[in-house]
Structures are given as C-alpha cells and as structure tokens.
Amino acid sequence: MDTIPLSRGDLRWVFPEVRDPEAVRGALSEADEHVRALTRHLGAREAGRGGGGLVFRRTEGIVAAGLFAATEAAGADFTAGLYFPRRCLWDLRWGPPWEVEAEIMVVCDEVPDCGGHTLAARADTFTTPPEAARGLAEATAWLLERGRAASPAFWRSRDDARCREAAP
C-alpha cells in the first residue's frame, strides 16, 4: 500500500464536489499539524509513513477515498481517519456521509491472536466536506491532547489493556 502526503494529494479523492476547497484544506492542514505535533511530542516513529502527518492511501492505483494518520510509540497507537463508508473495494459511492474516527490502541502482549485493545475512541458522521474536515481537526486535537496528558507507558499499564482470557 502506497501513501501520499496531504500536500501531494487531491481533495477530490475524498470530496469530489467540494464547494469551498480552501476551508476544507485549512481544516485538514490543522489536523495534519496536530498529528505531526503528536509524533514529535512522543518521539514516535514517522506517522502514516507519509512524512509524519495525514496521508491518502493507494493500493494498485486505487485511491482509498480518505485521509489517515497513525503514530506509534512504545506499543501505543494513536490513529485517525476521515473517509466515507463503502461496502467493498469496488463500491464507487462518494460521500455524504463522511465518517471521522480517532482511537488510542495498545498492542496485546498476552494473547498472540488478540490484535490489540482500544482504550479510547471517538467517532462522528458528517454531511458536508467542511464539517468532515473540521471533525478530523477536532479528532486529531483530541488525540494530541491525550498524547500530551499521558505517556504511552500509561496507556499500556491500564487494566483494559490486558486480555481477560489470558492466564494470570
């Protein structure tokens, strides 16, 4: 999967009929900076493999119609995404609605097939491009706030970061 930084992508991949591209671009730039600030604060690996901020994803020439970010530090993942729901890869519907999600998840060290534990999350649905872009900016601000308030070690130490099925 290839990633394309926000600065090199095309807003029409996510918002094909956007009426106010500058308002959308401004909110997305704000979200991009929140992700970059979180990455710097955590001393984390490069977020989203796109230079530290928001990225578009592309698989074999098909652009996943959304913007995504991921910052990983010491087994804690901070992720955000803005996209419109599709039933399958070949579903060519475009928004509205657009969905925005953000979550903090930790890798499970106890059960190999667990996949991880979501410790904090938020999700919202929006009907216009400016609302969706603003929603992503708010979601990434939420991640940044939580990343500054508590270390990755804190997130990993929480009781809900462990599998209930794991042997004591």
C-alpha positions, 0 to 999 in steps of 0.5 A, spaced: 500 500 500 502 506 497 501 513 501 501 520 499 502 526 503 496 531 504 500 536 500 501 531 494 494 529 494 487 531 491 481 533 495 477 530 490 479 523 492 475 524 498 470 530 496 469 530 489 464 536 489 467 540 494 464 547 494 469 551 498 476 547 497 480 552 501 476 551 508 476 544 507 484 544 506 485 549 512 481 544 516 485 538 514 492 542 514 490 543 522 489 536 523 495 534 519 499 539 524 496 536 530 498 529 528 505 531 526 505 535 533 503 528 536 509 524 533 514 529 535 511 530 542 512 522 543 518 521 539 514 516 535 516 513 529 514 517 522 506 517 522 502 514 516 509 513 513 507 519 509 512 524 512 509 524 519 502 527 518 495 525 514 496 521 508 491 518 502 492 511 501 493 507 494 493 500 493 494 498 485 492 505 483 486 505 487 485 511 491 482 509 498 477 515 498 480 518 505 485 521 509 489 517 515 494 518 520 497 513 525 503 514 530 506 509 534 510 509 540 512 504 545 506 499 543 501 505 543 497 507 537 494 513 536 490 513 529 485 517 525 481 517 519 476 521 515 473 517 509 466 515 507 463 508 508 463 503 502 461 496 502 467 493 498 473 495 494 469 496 488 463 500 491 464 507 487 459 511 492 462 518 494 460 521 500 455 524 504 456 521 509 463 522 511 465 518 517 471 521 522 474 516 527 480 517 532 482 511 537 488 510 542 490 502 541 495 498 545 498 492 542 496 485 546 502 482 549 498 476 552 494 473 547 498 472 540 491 472 536 488 478 540 490 484 535 490 489 540 485 493 545 482 500 544 482 504 550 479 510 547 475 512 541 471 517 538 467 517 532 462 522 528 458 522 521 458 528 517 454 531 511 458 536 508 466 536 506 467 542 511 464 539 517 468 532 515 474 536 515 473 540 521 471 533 525 478 530 523 481 537 526 477 536 532 479 528 532 486 529 531 486 535 537 483 530 541 488 525 540 494 530 541 491 532 547 491 525 550 498 524 547 500 530 551 496 528 558 499 521 558 505 517 556 504 511 552 507 507 558 500 509 561 496 507 556 499 500 556 499 499 564 491 500 564 487 494 566 483 494 559 489 493 556 490 486 558 486 480 555 481 477 560 482 470 557 489 470 558 492 466 564 494 470 570 
